[in-house]
Amino acid sequence: MGNVRSGTVSWVDLSTPDIEGAQRFYAELLGWELDIQRTPMGEYTVASSGGRQVAGMMAQAPEMAGAPAVWTVFVVVDDMEAILTGVTGAGGAVLQSPFEIPGGARVAVVADGSGAMFALISGGPEPGYPYFSEEVGAVCWAELMSGDVQAATGFYQAVFGWTAETDDTGPVPYTVCNLDGDAVAGMIGRPDDLPADVPDSWSVYFTVADCKDTQSRAVERGGSVILSATPTPMGPFAVLADPAGAAFQIMEMASPPEPS
């Protein structure tokens, strides 16, 4: 499938009760250019950064009133029906059966064995570049928080063929999932102090030039800090929420060492 291989993250989008507020917040915070498209399914906002389409945003449907704002991770698949069979066979669930979206792609919403929601997408136009990028404003990573990482790795291996490598040397074990030798997603266990009513979930990382500065500007624009800027070998990251409560992560990529 060119630059977008089956079994890899290919898109993220936001469902929010305040679409105008979200458009303003993310455009100012991440420097996005917004294209508001009018479709038979309603208005859909496509965000671009540096000439690359990076994310979508849409208002919640009226029947979703009261639901939390949330970012959804999309995994591209070649054979939608076969993957849906794999999802249920591995202990997951189909939350919304496949439906066609403008542009010809088909989308389904599913959950893994612990209830973490994500979407599947098949068909439609393909970008001319890989989706993850270290360019500022782009999506650089996707990560699952799970109460049972071992069970989660088994689920995603059965459905997508992902293999897992866990690094136990840091303060918190971290699992990287690979497809044909390439890293495609991360997994991390639930923090011990996380309230039980917070579900297992997928999250999205956006690349920023300065983590602490972006964190401060998010708060100035009505967002909140879930986890303040924290150093990692990859660079500092933070977990934030937008004014409507949708959680997301930002990552400032560490500069490579100068050649000796």
Secondary structure, DSSP 8 states (H G I E B T S, - for coil): -TTS-TTSEEEEEEEES-HHHHHHHHHHHH--EEEEEEETTEEEEEEEETTEEEEEEEE--GGGTT---EEEEEEE-S-HHHHHHHHHHTT-EEEEEEEE-TTS-EEEEEE-TT--EEEEEESS---SS-S---STTSEEEEEEEES-HHHHHHHHHHHH--EEEEE-SSSS-EEEEEETTEEEEEEEE--TTS-TTS--EEEEEEE-S-HHHHHHHHHHTT-EEEEEEE--TT--EEEEE-TT--EEEEE---------
